């Protein structure tokens, strides 16, 4: 077996001088070709001259060939070794068959090469040999011309052939997908951009559209449900759409660790390394999962270095910045910081409202969601985007199932549990700080013995708000205000309620404080 310039790996049994074998039942001469050599007896068809009819014919031939071999070797062996094969094209009597890994290439060459050549020759007398290459490695174009081969429709079976010079979904030696499935909803077009995420969005688009690696790795971090996974899926979709030849592997850090442990158990780490270090783009979600897992970090460290050295793109995400990831090796943390680190902040009201409007548009014209309802949800569901979208789905589904219009009242009823969970947990300390700042007094005055009106009135307001906005008991509130008795708190509450009815300016001031605290 030899590796030729350009990355095409050819099987040695086919890389021999042309051998003529006269069939007993047929006058046809079958050749086992040498890649790159053209015999004048061959039916030469290069990629540039192949039309759609020829491409479809080759596709149909491969379906027949794989179907015959499938019947011979059984379903299990077929799924493990033949289904992942992609057909790149045919030129000069040589059909190029691509597999995801070197391990699979060696296995197919050793066990099925002769039968593949025979079946191909039976289906198409012009095919004189097969060339098995590793999918992610690019074969050198003959005479400097790249094959112009059509891309088949999305969703085609790998067994039927990928007629493009494209990268198959990365799979392991058993034909199982290495990565996780991509969500078709998570594209750049459906990502709502606002101030909290505009930098991460711009960085993601740069990575997806760049022809060269600008920064490595791209590290996205932020809280739960803020859009990290959406951006990673969008990058993968965009890369595959722009250049189908690039192999993109997206998976969670948990799945990476699971596959590494399985490789150790099966004593197959060489194949594991080959699979993960041969992709063009490696994307790992929730990388904080490998914190504290030394063996997995060690393997990830070497995989990281190998891909960077080859100029391959790495995209990672986590709930914290690399510097804040506890249990991560210092050398690995340093590598994660060497690229571009982009954070996604908590959503603002304007961004939440934009997300709701976008979601409502996607639901279609037959779904009418009043703007007041969306504004209500934008104010009340502040935890993350995932909960926000889930809340809207619940409201719409309830309205459609029971046949009622969507109103704020019905929304409150449907989402009573979610709204209660999303109510801000306001603390007495926070109330004291806000009131002291509003009335321009010292925070220590909240618990002092001073009884001057300029101090006593703000203290009473703070006690009233503590009673209204927290679940603390009167004795607990009193203790937080300098160890005062619960009757003092009761007096403060009554006094403030009295002032609300008598002084409109005071009532407005109090309402402003309450809105500021409820955020």
C-alpha positions as MATLAB code, in Angstrom:
seq = 'XXXXXXXXXXXXXXXXXXXXXXXXXXXXXXXXXXXXXXXXXXXXXXXXXXXXXXXXXXXXXXXXXXXXXXXXXXXXXXXXXXXXXXXXXXXXXXXXXXXXXXXXXXXXXXXXXXXXXXXXXXXXXXXXXXXXXXXXXXXXXXXXXXXXXXXXXXXXXXXXXXXXXXXXXXXXXXXXXXXXXXXXXXXXXXXXXXXXXXXXXXXXXXXXXXXXXXXXXXXXXXXXXXXXXXXXXXXXXXXXXXXXXXXXXXXXXXXXXXXXXXXXXXXXXXXXXXXXXXXXXXXXXXXXXXXXXXXXXXXXXXXXXXXXXXXXXXXXXXXXXXXXXXXXXXXXXXXXXXXXXXXXXXXXXXXXXXXXXXXXXXXXXXXXXXXXXXXXXXXXXXXXXXXXXXXXXXXXXXXXXXXXXXXXXXXXXXXXXXXXXXXXXXXXXXXXXXXXXXXXXXXXXXXXXXXXXXXXXXXXXXXXXXXXXXXXXXXXXXXXXXXXXXXXXXXXXXXXXXXXXXXXXXXXXXXXXXXXXXX';
ca = [
       0.000    0.000    0.000;
       1.407    3.394   -1.004;
       0.494    6.973   -0.281;
       0.758    9.164   -3.377;
       1.115   12.952   -3.409;
      -2.192   14.659   -2.914;
      -3.363   12.281   -0.225;
      -4.956    9.525   -2.330;
      -4.151    6.184   -0.741;
      -4.169    3.336   -3.229;
      -4.390   -0.378   -2.581;
      -1.253   -2.229   -3.636;
      -3.137   -5.137   -5.188;
      -4.463   -2.707   -7.788;
      -1.232   -0.755   -8.207;
       0.367   -3.372  -10.476;
       1.041   -3.459  -14.169;
      -2.031   -4.010  -16.311;
      -2.868   -7.719  -16.287;
      -5.066   -9.186  -18.972;
      -7.259  -12.075  -17.934;
      -9.335  -13.762  -20.623;
     -12.723  -14.847  -19.311;
     -13.887  -18.281  -20.329;
     -17.395  -17.109  -21.128;
     -16.634  -13.677  -22.480;
     -14.190  -12.172  -24.951;
     -13.879   -9.095  -22.743;
     -10.424   -8.329  -21.330;
     -10.432   -7.103  -17.707;
      -7.685   -4.771  -16.487;
      -6.525   -3.999  -12.996;
      -5.271   -0.510  -13.469;
      -2.395    1.535  -12.136;
      -3.709    4.900  -10.846;
      -2.587    7.745  -13.025;
      -1.625    5.541  -15.986;
      -3.873    5.546  -19.019;
      -4.081    2.510  -21.292;
      -5.377    3.202  -24.802;
      -7.693    0.210  -24.460;
      -9.574    1.856  -21.612;
     -12.821    3.725  -21.928;
     -11.448    7.010  -20.599;
     -14.044    9.205  -18.902;
     -12.699   12.130  -16.928;
     -14.693   14.182  -14.458;
     -14.790   17.237  -16.682;
     -16.529   15.372  -19.501;
     -18.948   13.329  -17.401;
     -22.504   14.548  -17.845;
     -25.459   14.078  -15.550;
     -26.513   10.921  -17.372;
     -23.091    9.340  -16.845;
     -23.128   10.322  -13.198;
     -26.559    8.842  -12.638;
     -25.502    5.706  -14.489;
     -22.481    5.311  -12.218;
     -24.724    5.854   -9.193;
     -27.136    3.156  -10.406;
     -24.256    0.759  -11.047;
     -22.932    1.203   -7.529;
     -26.374    0.502   -6.116;
     -26.442   -2.781   -7.996;
     -22.873   -3.670   -7.018;
     -23.425   -2.900   -3.343;
     -26.777   -4.702   -3.432;
     -25.196   -7.890   -4.816;
     -22.391   -7.804   -2.299;
     -24.880   -7.053    0.461;
     -26.731  -10.275   -0.373;
     -23.450  -12.191   -0.285;
     -21.954  -10.947    2.977;
     -25.076  -10.244    5.052;
     -26.695   -7.153    6.532;
     -24.352   -6.747    9.517;
     -21.138   -6.802    7.477;
     -22.709   -4.580    4.826;
     -23.653   -1.890    7.357;
     -20.216   -2.047    8.986;
     -17.991   -1.939    5.908;
     -19.854   -1.085    2.706;
     -22.599    1.363    3.663;
     -20.114    4.132    4.650;
     -18.447    3.956    1.205;
     -18.841    7.045   -0.988;
     -18.252    6.948   -4.743;
     -16.185    9.922   -5.875;
     -16.308    9.281   -9.580;
     -14.727    7.362  -12.464;
     -11.954    8.329  -14.818;
      -9.864    6.321  -17.240;
     -11.562    3.085  -16.248;
     -10.801    3.564  -12.555;
     -13.644    4.096  -10.084;
     -12.692    5.909   -6.883;
     -14.287    4.622   -3.669;
     -13.845    6.657   -0.477;
     -14.066    5.425    3.112;
     -13.924    7.482    6.337;
     -10.796    5.996    7.963;
      -7.545    4.248    7.104;
      -8.624    1.303    9.241;
     -11.755    0.828    7.148;
      -9.792    1.290    3.937;
      -7.376   -1.477    4.942;
     -10.227   -3.806    5.910;
     -12.220   -3.263    2.704;
      -9.084   -3.671    0.591;
      -8.113   -6.908    2.343;
     -11.550   -8.558    2.388;
     -13.643   -7.169   -0.487;
     -11.330   -5.674   -3.116;
     -11.346   -8.622   -5.532;
     -15.091   -9.060   -5.315;
     -15.719   -5.333   -5.769;
     -13.553   -5.276   -8.894;
     -15.350   -8.293  -10.346;
     -18.850   -6.951   -9.661;
     -17.988   -3.508  -11.024;
     -16.604   -5.116  -14.176;
     -19.775   -7.145  -14.596;
     -21.954   -4.052  -14.348;
     -19.767   -1.808  -16.480;
     -17.149   -3.341  -18.807;
     -15.355    0.021  -19.027;
     -14.433   -0.132  -15.320;
     -11.140   -1.969  -15.099;
     -10.175   -1.343  -11.496;
     -11.061    0.333   -8.209;
      -9.177    2.893   -6.179;
      -9.882    2.961   -2.426;
      -8.990    6.222   -0.690;
      -9.519    7.768    2.735;
     -12.436   10.195    2.495;
     -10.887   13.256    4.139;
      -7.755   13.047    2.028;
      -7.915   14.737   -1.354;
      -6.762   12.760   -4.411;
      -4.455   14.593   -6.752;
      -6.269   15.723   -9.908;
      -5.067   14.121  -13.135;
      -3.413   16.598  -15.516;
      -4.146   19.334  -12.985;
      -7.896   19.262  -13.644;
     -10.237   18.776  -10.725;
     -13.153   16.416  -11.478;
     -16.358   18.350  -12.044;
     -18.715   15.884  -10.390;
     -22.283   16.742   -9.468;
     -23.436   16.792   -5.878;
     -26.359   14.446   -5.192;
     -29.480   15.563   -3.376;
     -29.200   15.779    0.394;
     -30.272   12.760    2.361;
     -28.972   10.158   -0.093;
     -27.876    6.768    1.176;
     -24.152    6.341    1.463;
     -24.490    2.915   -0.090;
     -25.956    4.540   -3.135;
     -22.865    6.631   -3.548;
     -21.808   10.225   -2.962;
     -20.938   11.276   -6.477;
     -19.427   14.544   -5.306;
     -15.865   14.936   -4.172;
     -17.365   15.369   -0.758;
     -16.752   14.307    2.828;
     -18.989   11.606    4.238;
     -20.380   11.858    7.735;
     -17.467   10.722    9.959;
     -18.126    7.183   11.193;
     -16.263    4.614   13.267;
     -14.971    1.251   12.085;
     -18.420   -0.288   12.522;
     -20.128    2.341   10.417;
     -21.686    4.173   13.369;
     -21.702    7.958   13.281;
     -18.964    9.493   15.398;
     -20.791   12.722   16.000;
     -24.200   13.945   17.082;
     -27.017   14.841   14.705;
     -27.366   18.488   13.697;
     -30.651   20.287   14.299;
     -32.007   21.721   11.040;
     -33.588   24.616   12.956;
     -30.243   25.875   14.217;
     -28.968   28.010   11.354;
     -27.522   31.508   11.175;
     -30.710   32.733    9.528;
     -32.748   31.741   12.581;
     -30.342   33.158   15.147;
     -31.624   36.457   16.571;
     -28.732   38.845   17.136;
     -28.600   41.422   19.920;
     -25.986   43.148   22.037;
     -25.491   40.142   24.374;
     -24.530   37.790   21.536;
     -23.425   39.938   18.579;
     -19.696   39.319   19.125;
     -20.111   35.535   19.402;
     -22.339   35.568   16.313;
     -19.804   37.551   14.273;
     -16.991   35.215   15.342;
     -19.056   32.146   14.444;
     -19.837   33.509   10.979;
     -16.171   34.327   10.380;
     -15.181   30.731   11.182;
     -17.964   29.294    9.018;
     -17.182   31.460    5.982;
     -13.379   31.632    6.163;
     -11.317   29.716    3.621;
      -8.362   29.744    6.011;
      -8.281   29.301    9.777;
      -8.353   32.798   11.256;
      -8.181   31.848   14.920;
      -7.911   28.479   16.564;
      -9.799   27.488   18.573;
     -13.029   29.467   18.602;
     -14.223   29.149   22.191;
     -17.848   30.101   22.905;
     -19.025   30.341   26.486;
     -22.125   31.469   28.334;
     -24.940   30.297   30.560;
     -27.493   27.588   29.837;
     -29.865   28.224   26.933;
     -28.218   31.379   25.586;
     -27.379   30.079   22.089;
     -23.983   28.330   22.204;
     -25.281   25.093   20.707;
     -27.327   27.002   18.120;
     -24.203   28.782   16.891;
     -22.187   25.566   16.749;
     -24.856   23.821   14.670;
     -25.071   26.902   12.437;
     -21.316   26.806   11.824;
     -21.494   23.127   10.857;
     -24.442   23.636    8.485;
     -22.800   26.641    6.852;
     -19.475   24.863    6.289;
     -21.191   21.827    4.764;
     -23.254   24.054    2.495;
     -20.301   26.112    1.314;
     -17.853   23.234    0.822;
     -19.275   19.727    0.977;
     -15.767   18.267    0.740;
     -14.853   19.378    4.274;
     -15.562   16.812    6.966;
     -17.191   18.331   10.047;
     -17.464   16.385   13.290;
     -19.767   17.775   15.988;
     -20.269   16.010   19.314;
     -20.489   16.614   23.042;
     -17.498   16.320   25.357;
     -19.330   13.481   27.085;
     -19.504   11.502   23.834;
     -15.837   12.221   23.148;
     -14.946   10.771   26.548;
     -17.220    7.771   26.024;
     -15.581    6.925   22.694;
     -12.112    7.328   24.176;
     -12.919    4.985   27.082;
     -14.365    2.434   24.668;
     -11.219    2.620   22.533;
      -9.110    1.967   25.633;
     -11.281   -0.986   26.634;
     -11.129   -2.479   23.136;
      -7.401   -1.677   22.804;
      -8.143    0.301   19.667;
      -6.734    3.725   20.455;
      -4.893    3.946   17.133;
      -8.170    3.928   15.228;
      -9.650    6.429   17.697;
      -6.770    8.835   17.105;
      -7.054    8.412   13.355;
     -10.790    9.121   13.372;
     -10.618   12.322   15.407;
      -7.399   13.704   13.965;
      -8.353   13.391   10.305;
     -11.417   15.675   10.265;
     -11.319   19.188    8.820;
     -13.435   20.762   11.567;
     -13.795   19.371   15.092;
     -16.587   20.841   17.211;
     -17.009   19.803   20.856;
     -19.896   21.095   22.962;
     -19.863   21.490   26.770;
     -16.120   20.959   27.073;
     -16.366   21.643   30.814;
     -17.537   18.026   31.120;
     -13.955   16.737   30.892;
     -12.800   18.886   33.811;
     -11.123   16.633   36.371;
     -10.928   13.695   33.935;
      -7.176   13.449   33.449;
      -6.973   10.650   30.857;
      -9.591   12.230   28.617;
      -7.908   15.621   28.927;
      -4.591   14.041   27.958;
      -6.063   12.569   24.759;
      -7.968   15.755   23.975;
      -4.764   17.761   24.439;
      -2.910   15.686   21.834;
      -5.896   15.689   19.462;
      -6.070   19.480   19.822;
      -2.383   19.900   19.026;
      -2.538   17.528   16.066;
      -5.449   19.365   14.441;
      -3.919   22.800   15.037;
      -0.604   21.630   13.539;
      -2.495   20.460   10.428;
      -4.309   23.774   10.122;
      -7.693   22.223   10.927;
     -10.410   24.278   12.647;
     -11.509   23.608   16.241;
     -14.690   25.061   17.772;
     -15.488   24.545   21.460;
     -18.170   25.649   23.890;
     -18.491   25.683   27.664;
     -20.481   27.329   30.427;
     -17.409   29.247   31.631;
     -14.388   30.918   30.089;
     -11.202   28.795   29.773;
      -9.618   30.676   32.688;
     -12.524   29.764   34.973;
     -12.704   26.053   34.119;
     -11.766   24.268   37.335;
     -10.137   20.855   37.125;
      -8.642   21.589   33.698;
      -4.930   21.019   33.084;
      -3.013   24.281   32.962;
      -1.434   23.477   29.580;
      -4.874   22.666   28.135;
      -6.391   25.817   29.619;
      -3.575   27.754   27.971;
      -4.356   26.159   24.584;
      -8.045   27.029   24.925;
      -7.148   30.660   25.576;
      -4.827   30.976   22.576;
      -7.585   31.405   20.010;
     -10.656   33.632   20.141;
     -12.794   33.493   23.288;
     -16.308   34.866   22.746;
     -18.841   35.106   25.541;
     -22.622   35.225   25.277;
     -24.213   37.410   27.943;
     -27.617   37.017   29.532;
     -30.418   38.197   27.277;
     -31.848   41.696   27.456;
     -35.554   42.468   27.233;
     -35.131   43.761   23.664;
     -33.379   40.553   22.572;
     -35.996   38.356   24.241;
     -38.755   40.269   22.475;
     -36.941   39.888   19.152;
     -36.616   36.138   19.702;
     -40.331   35.842   20.459;
     -41.249   37.809   17.342;
     -39.002   35.631   15.199;
     -40.467   32.486   16.704;
     -44.008   33.760   16.119;
     -43.217   34.455   12.438;
     -41.922   30.908   12.008;
     -45.219   29.534   13.339;
     -47.076   30.940   10.358;
     -49.819   33.427    9.631;
     -52.527   31.230   11.169;
     -51.087   31.794   14.657;
     -51.825   35.215   16.120;
     -49.899   36.163   19.246;
     -50.766   39.620   20.628;
     -47.788   41.889   21.129;
     -48.799   42.454   24.755;
     -48.457   38.723   25.394;
     -44.965   38.686   23.895;
     -44.014   41.727   25.946;
     -45.348   39.998   29.056;
     -43.282   36.869   28.328;
     -40.202   38.968   27.549;
     -40.457   40.634   30.954;
     -41.244   37.520   32.980;
     -39.236   34.675   31.380;
     -35.685   35.882   31.834;
     -33.738   32.712   32.662;
     -32.743   31.643   29.135;
     -33.868   31.470   25.528;
     -34.765   27.787   25.719;
     -37.323   28.421   28.462;
     -38.622   31.455   26.603;
     -39.287   29.492   23.411;
     -40.764   26.617   25.411;
     -43.151   29.005   27.152;
     -44.353   30.410   23.826;
     -44.870   26.893   22.467;
     -46.974   25.976   25.514;
     -49.147   29.065   25.161;
     -49.777   28.498   21.451;
     -50.417   24.766   21.867;
     -52.914   25.384   24.677;
     -54.790   27.984   22.617;
     -54.988   25.676   19.598;
     -56.078   22.622   21.608;
     -58.808   24.310   23.629;
     -59.812   26.785   20.914;
     -59.280   29.943   22.963;
     -57.634   33.210   22.000;
     -54.205   33.981   23.406;
     -54.452   36.600   26.154;
     -52.306   37.678   29.074;
     -54.800   36.023   31.443;
     -54.690   32.679   29.626;
     -50.890   32.940   29.401;
     -50.623   33.432   33.160;
     -52.858   30.438   33.739;
     -50.960   28.129   31.368;
     -47.528   29.185   32.622;
     -48.286   29.564   36.334;
     -45.544   27.088   37.350;
     -42.926   28.568   35.018;
     -43.730   32.140   35.997;
     -43.442   31.281   39.661;
     -40.064   29.645   39.091;
     -38.832   32.677   37.150;
     -39.810   35.247   39.757;
     -36.633   36.970   40.855;
     -35.319   35.910   44.227;
     -34.982   39.376   45.759;
     -32.969   39.527   48.976;
     -33.227   41.899   51.914;
     -29.612   42.939   51.348;
     -30.466   43.933   47.784;
     -33.477   45.938   48.959;
     -31.404   47.782   51.557;
     -28.712   48.662   49.006;
     -31.233   49.887   46.435;
     -33.230   51.999   48.915;
     -30.104   53.474   50.519;
     -28.796   54.458   47.092;
     -32.163   55.898   46.054;
     -32.483   58.090   49.158;
     -28.772   58.890   49.276;
     -28.096   57.539   52.774;
     -25.436   55.155   54.024;
     -26.147   51.425   53.922;
     -25.181   51.223   57.606;
     -28.106   53.543   58.439;
     -30.487   50.670   57.663;
     -29.424   48.902   60.848;
     -28.356   51.903   62.928;
     -30.226   53.389   65.900;
     -30.628   56.786   64.210;
     -34.234   58.003   64.221;
     -33.946   61.163   62.135;
     -36.702   61.360   59.535;
     -34.171   61.436   56.666;
     -33.034   57.962   57.816;
     -36.172   56.523   59.434;
     -38.410   56.990   56.368;
     -36.085   55.141   53.920;
     -35.685   52.401   56.565;
     -39.472   52.020   56.759;
     -39.677   51.850   52.967;
     -37.035   49.103   52.937;
     -38.946   47.126   55.589;
     -42.168   47.479   53.598;
     -40.489   46.262   50.398;
     -38.891   43.372   52.278;
     -42.361   42.325   53.426;
     -43.840   42.667   49.933;
     -41.050   41.206   47.804;
     -39.562   38.439   49.958;
     -40.909   35.437   51.832;
     -39.130   36.387   55.054;
     -41.161   36.567   58.269;
     -41.567   39.793   60.247;
     -39.122   38.694   62.999;
     -36.529   37.775   60.315;
     -36.927   41.156   58.646;
     -36.600   42.934   61.998;
     -33.356   41.113   62.773;
     -31.867   42.235   59.439;
     -32.583   45.878   60.358;
     -30.384   46.112   63.434;
     -32.191   43.493   65.557;
     -35.497   45.360   65.686;
     -38.711   43.787   66.992;
     -41.348   42.455   64.598;
     -43.792   45.102   65.846;
     -41.436   47.765   64.465;
     -41.687   46.131   61.058;
     -45.492   46.025   61.321;
     -45.552   49.737   62.160;
     -43.304   50.515   59.174;
     -45.575   48.557   56.815;
     -48.713   50.347   58.064;
     -47.013   53.755   57.821;
     -45.897   53.188   54.222;
     -49.340   51.905   53.189;
     -50.849   55.063   54.701;
     -48.433   57.325   52.828;
     -49.231   55.555   49.538;
     -52.871   56.619   49.783;
     -52.056   60.178   50.875;
     -49.060   61.140   48.735;
     -49.137   60.427   44.999;
     -45.489   61.419   44.553;
     -44.456   59.042   47.321;
     -46.544   56.242   45.773;
     -44.901   56.825   42.377;
     -41.467   56.838   43.980;
     -42.209   53.538   45.725;
     -43.476   51.964   42.503;
     -40.252   52.997   40.760;
     -38.188   51.330   43.479;
     -40.266   48.166   43.198;
     -39.792   47.996   39.403;
     -36.054   48.525   39.769;
     -35.821   45.657   42.240;
     -37.963   43.322   40.140;
     -35.752   44.125   37.159;
];
